[in-house]
Amino acid sequence: MITKEVALKLVHGKPWHHDFEIIPGVKTGGSYNPSTLWKELQLPDDLSGTSLLDIGASNGYFSFEAFKRGAKVVAMDFRHKNNSGFGLAQYINGLAEIEHHQVNVLKIDKEKYGQFDVVLALGLLYHISDPYMALANCAALSKKRLFIESYCIHSILPKALKAE
C-alpha cells in the first residue's frame, strides 16, 4: 500500500462516481455515496468462501467492500479499469487479486466467465440499450443470489407499489 500523501495526490482532481474512503484519510469525493446501498444489501460481514461478481463496478466500491470481507471478487465494467478510477483505487489499496474485465454486460456469458454465488448489478439497467438481455446475462452468472438496483419513475408506479 502507498502512503496517504501519495494517495491524496493521485486521487485529487480525478472524476469519481463513488464517494468513499480509499484508505484512511483519503476520500474520492465522488458524486454518490454507495455505503447506504451496501448496508441495504445485508450481505454477511464474513464473505469467506463466497464468489462475488460486481457487474458495472465503476470505481470499485462494492468490489472492495466484498473483498475486505473475504469474498473472491471479479469486477466487470464497460470501461477499462484505468479509465474508471477502479485501477487507481486498486493500486492505492494494493488489491491486485481482484480480477477486472472490460466487457459490456450484453456480451457476458456463463461459458466464458462461469457462475458466482453473488452477482451485483447495481445502477446498471438504466445505462443499457437492452435491459432484458442484461438481466438474462446477469441471472445466468448467478448461482445463488442476484442483486439488482435501479431507478424507477415514481410517478408512473401503480399506487400499491409507491408505498414500497
C-alpha positions as CSV (number, residue, x, y, z in Angstrom):
1,M,0.0,0.0,0.0
2,I,1.2,3.5,-0.7
3,T,1.4,6.5,1.7
4,K,-1.5,8.7,2.5
5,E,0.3,11.7,0.9
6,V,0.9,10.0,-2.4
7,A,-2.7,8.6,-2.4
8,L,-4.0,12.2,-1.9
9,K,-2.1,13.4,-4.9
10,L,-3.2,10.6,-7.0
11,V,-6.9,10.9,-6.1
12,H,-7.1,14.8,-6.2
13,G,-8.8,16.2,-9.3
14,K,-9.9,12.9,-10.8
15,P,-13.5,12.4,-11.7
16,W,-15.1,9.9,-9.3
17,H,-18.6,8.5,-9.2
18,H,-18.4,6.6,-5.9
19,D,-17.7,8.8,-2.9
20,F,-15.7,6.6,-0.5
21,E,-12.6,6.4,1.6
22,I,-9.9,4.5,-0.3
23,I,-7.6,4.4,2.6
24,P,-7.9,6.1,6.0
25,G,-7.9,9.9,5.4
26,V,-8.2,9.7,1.6
27,K,-11.7,10.2,0.1
28,T,-12.5,10.1,-3.6
29,G,-15.0,13.0,-3.4
30,G,-17.4,11.3,-5.9
31,S,-20.9,12.3,-6.6
32,Y,-22.6,9.3,-5.0
33,N,-22.1,7.7,-1.5
34,P,-22.7,4.0,-2.0
35,S,-22.4,3.0,1.7
36,T,-26.1,3.2,2.3
37,L,-26.8,0.8,-0.6
38,W,-24.1,-1.6,0.7
39,K,-25.9,-1.8,4.1
40,E,-29.2,-2.4,2.3
41,L,-27.8,-5.4,0.6
42,Q,-27.4,-7.0,4.0
43,L,-24.6,-9.2,2.9
44,P,-22.8,-11.0,5.8
45,D,-19.8,-9.4,7.4
46,D,-17.8,-12.6,6.6
47,L,-17.9,-13.5,2.9
48,S,-15.1,-16.0,3.1
49,G,-15.7,-18.8,0.6
50,T,-18.1,-16.6,-1.4
51,S,-17.5,-15.8,-5.1
52,L,-18.9,-12.4,-6.0
53,L,-19.3,-10.7,-9.4
54,D,-19.7,-6.9,-9.5
55,I,-21.1,-6.0,-12.9
56,G,-20.9,-2.3,-13.7
57,A,-18.2,-1.9,-11.0
58,S,-17.4,1.7,-11.8
59,N,-14.8,2.9,-9.2
60,G,-15.0,-0.4,-7.4
61,Y,-16.6,0.5,-4.0
62,F,-18.7,-2.7,-3.9
63,S,-15.9,-4.9,-5.1
64,F,-13.5,-3.6,-2.5
65,E,-16.1,-3.9,0.3
66,A,-16.8,-7.5,-0.6
67,F,-13.1,-8.3,-0.9
68,K,-12.4,-6.8,2.6
69,R,-15.0,-9.2,3.9
70,G,-13.2,-12.2,2.4
71,A,-15.1,-12.7,-0.9
72,K,-13.3,-13.8,-4.1
73,V,-14.2,-10.9,-6.3
74,V,-14.4,-10.4,-10.0
75,A,-15.4,-7.0,-11.3
76,M,-16.7,-6.0,-14.8
77,D,-17.3,-2.7,-16.4
78,F,-17.6,-1.4,-20.0
79,R,-14.7,0.9,-19.2
80,H,-11.1,-0.2,-18.7
81,K,-10.2,-0.1,-15.0
82,N,-7.7,2.6,-15.7
83,N,-10.4,4.8,-17.2
84,S,-12.9,4.4,-14.4
85,G,-10.9,5.0,-11.2
86,F,-11.1,1.3,-10.4
87,G,-7.5,0.7,-11.3
88,L,-6.2,3.7,-9.3
89,A,-8.2,2.6,-6.2
90,Q,-7.0,-0.9,-6.7
91,Y,-3.4,0.3,-6.9
92,I,-3.7,2.5,-3.8
93,N,-5.1,-0.4,-1.8
94,G,-2.7,-3.0,-3.2
95,L,-5.6,-5.2,-4.3
96,A,-4.2,-6.8,-7.4
97,E,-6.1,-10.0,-6.5
98,I,-9.4,-8.5,-7.7
99,E,-9.9,-9.6,-11.3
100,H,-11.3,-6.9,-13.6
101,H,-12.7,-7.4,-17.1
102,Q,-13.6,-4.7,-19.5
103,V,-16.7,-6.0,-21.1
104,N,-20.3,-4.9,-21.9
105,V,-23.0,-6.6,-19.9
106,L,-24.7,-7.5,-23.1
107,K,-21.8,-9.7,-24.1
108,I,-21.1,-11.6,-20.9
109,D,-21.9,-15.3,-20.8
110,K,-21.6,-18.2,-18.3
111,E,-19.4,-20.3,-20.6
112,K,-16.6,-17.7,-20.6
113,Y,-16.9,-16.3,-17.0
114,G,-18.5,-19.1,-15.0
115,Q,-21.0,-18.6,-12.2
116,F,-20.8,-16.8,-8.9
117,D,-22.5,-17.2,-5.5
118,V,-23.5,-13.5,-5.5
119,V,-23.9,-11.2,-8.5
120,L,-24.3,-7.4,-8.1
121,A,-25.9,-5.4,-10.9
122,L,-26.3,-2.1,-9.2
123,G,-27.1,1.1,-11.0
124,L,-26.8,-0.7,-14.3
125,L,-30.1,-1.2,-16.1
126,Y,-30.8,2.5,-17.0
127,H,-27.5,2.6,-18.9
128,I,-28.3,-0.4,-21.1
129,S,-29.9,-0.5,-24.5
130,D,-31.4,-3.9,-23.9
131,P,-32.3,-4.3,-20.2
132,Y,-33.9,-7.7,-20.7
133,M,-30.7,-9.2,-22.3
134,A,-28.7,-7.6,-19.5
135,L,-30.9,-9.2,-16.8
136,A,-30.8,-12.6,-18.6
137,N,-27.0,-12.4,-18.7
138,C,-26.7,-11.4,-15.1
139,A,-29.0,-14.1,-14.0
140,A,-27.1,-16.8,-15.9
141,L,-23.9,-15.9,-14.0
142,S,-25.6,-16.2,-10.6
143,K,-25.6,-19.5,-8.7
144,K,-27.4,-18.3,-5.6
145,R,-28.2,-14.5,-5.4
146,L,-28.6,-11.7,-7.9
147,F,-28.9,-8.2,-6.6
148,I,-30.4,-5.7,-9.0
149,E,-30.7,-2.0,-8.1
150,S,-32.1,0.6,-10.4
151,Y,-34.0,3.8,-10.5
152,C,-37.7,3.9,-11.5
153,I,-40.0,6.7,-12.3
154,H,-42.1,7.0,-9.1
155,S,-44.9,9.0,-10.7
156,I,-45.9,6.1,-13.1
157,L,-45.8,3.3,-10.5
158,P,-49.1,1.6,-9.6
159,K,-50.4,3.0,-6.3
160,A,-49.8,-0.3,-4.4
161,L,-46.1,-0.1,-5.3
162,K,-45.5,3.5,-4.4
163,A,-45.5,2.8,-0.7
164,E,-42.7,0.3,-1.1
